[in-house]
Amino acid sequence: MAENKQFDGEKRQTRLNLRLTDAEHTMLKSRAEGFGLQMAEFVRVFLLELPKPAKRVHDLPMVDPKLLRQLVSIGNNVNQLTRYAHTVSNDPKQTLDVLSLSFALQKLGDELAQLREQYSLKSVKEADAYVSDAPVLDTTDVINRDERC
């Protein structure tokens, strides 16, 4: 895009003020982001009929809300396990049940592998957005069991 920064070798010194509605501004901004350009550069390209840039191919797709909820649940479980491990390791009266902690982390890893398989492009095309209703691991049993000991 370096060739677009200067037109005929001149510095840009003249400003163009343009009034837009909020909706127009939002639309213009989202279109510029879609091309990966700053708004000024985007407007310049289209107003001056410069060659249109190719759309970015690395934009992230929209995430299925069910998948996002499952990932958030898994993240919460990891946070709970981490907090538990830190709390127990800092308390000399308690001992960390490493086996239970490892088991819980392995189950989380298995769930992530299952989600990866379900939401891979191949699986999505085959299953047409199939979502598993598999329960997310509840880490409270690991934490409560160790506290009872």
KESEDREN-350907 format. One record per residue (C-alpha): residue number from 1; residue in one letter; x negated, z, y negated. Coordinates in pm, whole numbers, plus 50000, padded with zeros to 5 digits. Each point is the difference from the previous one (the first is absolute). Layout:
% residues N
   resi   resn      xx      zz      yy
    NUM      A       X       Z       Y
...
This chain:
% residues 149
   resi   resn      xx      zz      yy
      1      M   50000   50000   50000
      2      A   49696   50007   49772
      3      E   50072   49646   49886
      4      N   50336   50116   49860
      5      K   49845   50270   49780
      6      Q   49883   49752   49742
      7      F   50181   49685   49899
      8      D   49763   49721   49880
      9      G   49715   50251   49963
     10      E   50165   50189   49713
     11      K   50058   50374   49975
     12      R   50359   50107   49996
     13      Q   50073   50148   49658
     14      T   50363   49913   49932
     15      R   50275   50229   50127
     16      L   50349   49902   50106
     17      N   50265   50271   49973
     18      L   50301   49955   50222
     19      R   50308   50217   50023
     20      L   50158   50045   50342
     21      T   50280   50207   50142
     22      D   49902   50272   50245
     23      A   50131   49786   50286
     24      E   49800   49697   49885
     25      H   49686   50212   49962
     26      T   50043   50147   50349
     27      M   50057   49656   50150
     28      L   49696   49855   49822
     29      K   49783   50293   50104
     30      S   50104   49974   50366
     31      R   49936   49625   50004
     32      A   49655   50051   49850
     33      E   49923   50269   50258
     34      G   50118   49762   50271
     35      F   49725   49759   49896
     36      G   49750   50282   49951
     37      L   49963   49929   49628
     38      Q   50023   50201   49683
     39      M   50318   49921   49808
     40      A   49813   49830   49715
     41      E   49812   49775   50240
     42      F   50317   49922   50194
     43      V   50189   49899   49683
     44      R   49703   49795   49879
     45      V   49981   49810   50331
     46      F   50367   49906   49988
     47      L   50030   49934   49627
     48      L   49688   49784   49980
     49      E   50080   49828   50329
     50      L   49668   50101   50150
     51      P   49964   49963   50377
     52      K   50222   50257   50168
     53      P   49808   50257   50200
     54      A   50078   50041   50368
     55      K   50206   50302   50089
     56      R   49805   50290   50141
     57      V   50008   50003   50377
     58      H   49895   50362   50039
     59      D   50315   50154   49853
     60      L   50137   50274   50220
     61      P   50337   49933   50159
     62      M   50296   50228   49948
     63      V   49999   50289   50246
     64      D   50301   50074   50216
     65      P   50146   50332   49877
     66      K   50034   50128   50358
     67      L   49631   49934   50061
     68      L   49910   50169   49673
     69      R   50202   50310   50096
     70      Q   49824   50018   50337
     71      L   49659   49966   49836
     72      V   50086   50269   49746
     73      S   50110   50231   50283
     74      I   49674   49939   50184
     75      G   49806   50066   49680
     76      N   50188   50326   49950
     77      N   49915   50102   50356
     78      V   49631   49926   49941
     79      N   50011   50209   49682
     80      Q   50166   50289   50186
     81      L   49741   49988   50277
     82      T   49716   49986   49748
     83      R   50140   50294   49804
     84      Y   50045   50194   50326
     85      A   49642   49927   50111
     86      H   49858   50113   49664
     87      T   50211   50315   49989
     88      V   49908   50105   50353
     89      S   49630   49915   49963
     90      N   49977   50214   49684
     91      D   50168   50302   50164
     92      P   49759   50194   50225
     93      K   50295   50164   50182
     94      Q   50131   49667   50130
     95      T   49848   49742   50230
     96      L   50069   49632   49972
     97      D   50169   49848   50304
     98      V   49794   49681   50001
     99      L   50168   49863   50311
    100      S   50350   50020   49848
    101      L   49872   49856   49675
    102      S   49832   49712   50182
    103      F   50317   49935   50198
    104      A   50211   49990   49683
    105      L   49755   49761   49833
    106      Q   49998   49778   50309
    107      K   50379   49982   49994
    108      L   49986   49899   49632
    109      G   49744   49732   50090
    110      D   50228   49872   50275
    111      E   50292   49983   49758
    112      L   49788   49802   49753
    113      A   49896   49759   50276
    114      Q   50365   49956   50096
    115      L   50097   49931   49638
    116      R   49710   49754   49965
    117      E   50125   49813   50306
    118      Q   50361   50002   49882
    119      Y   49920   49879   49652
    120      S   49732   49745   50081
    121      L   50097   49651   49887
    122      K   50046   49884   50358
    123      S   50230   50289   50086
    124      V   50202   49966   49681
    125      K   50059   49633   50065
    126      E   50096   50067   50361
    127      A   50214   50306   49942
    128      D   50138   49900   49660
    129      A   49914   50327   49824
    130      Y   50051   50226   50303
    131      V   49947   50366   49910
    132      S   49944   50273   50254
    133      D   50199   50318   49973
    134      A   49723   50198   50170
    135      P   49983   50352   49861
    136      V   49703   50095   49788
    137      L   49791   50286   50135
    138      D   50102   50340   49870
    139      T   49680   50196   49937
    140      T   50175   50331   49941
    141      D   49993   50079   50373
    142      V   49619   49975   50001
    143      I   49970   50221   49695
    144      N   50260   50256   50113
    145      R   49862   50025   50353
    146      D   49655   50095   49871
    147      E   50143   50254   49757
    148      R   50185   50173   50288
    149      C   49675   50047   50194
